[in-house]
Amino acid sequence: MASPLAGRPYDLRHACVSTWLNAGVPGPQVAEWAGHSLEVLYRIYAKCLAGQENSIRKRIDAALADNDVQDS
């Protein structure tokens, strides 16, 4: 029985890049690893970046809190 996991070799690559982006790896790093330009990465994988606003805001809050502690 053929596996639906990789109907085409590109499917595995797409899954890998999507996983990196969904895990929060910064776009420029993913683009470098995948051999894409940022323009291509964001055009093809924009849907992977949607919905990350809460996690991004938490990282910003944590960074600001760390700066407050260091400034004290």
N, C-alpha and C positions, 0 to 999 in steps of 0.2 A: 504494500500500500504506500503510495506516495505521500510524503508529508506536505501539508499546506503551509508549513513554516516558511519555506523559501520557494515560492512559485517561480520567482526570478532571483538571480543573485542580488539585484538591487534591493529586493525586499529586506534582506538581512542588514544591508547598509542603512537603509531608511529606518529600520527598527533601532539600530545602534545609535544613530544620530538623534532620533526622537527620545530615546532613553536618556542620553546625556543631557539634552535640553530640559526634559522633565525633571531630571535630578538637580537642576540648578547650575549646571556647568555654564559659565559665561559664554555668550555667543561667539566672541572672537576666538576663544580657545576651541570650541566645537568646530568652527569654520576651518581653523588651522588643521585640526586632526582629520577632518573629513575632506580636506582639499577643496573647500568651497570658498568663494568670496563671501563677505558678510551679506552683500545684496542678495545673492542666490540663497544663502542659508535662511535669511529672514523671509524671503518670498516663498520658499518651499515649505518651511517648517514653522511659519508664524503661528499656526494653531497650537503648537507645542508650548508656546510662550504664553498663550492666553490662560488666565486663571491663576497666575503666579503672583498676583498683586499682594495678597496677604502675606505670603512668605517673604517677598521683597521688602514690604513695610516692616516686618519683624526684624529683618537683618539691618535695616536702616536704624530702627529704634535701638537695637543692641549696640550698633556702632556708636551711636550718639551717647548711649549710657556709658560705654567704655570711655569715651572722651571726657565725660563729666567726671568720672572717677579719677582719671589721670590728671585732670585740671585741678582737682581739689588739693 
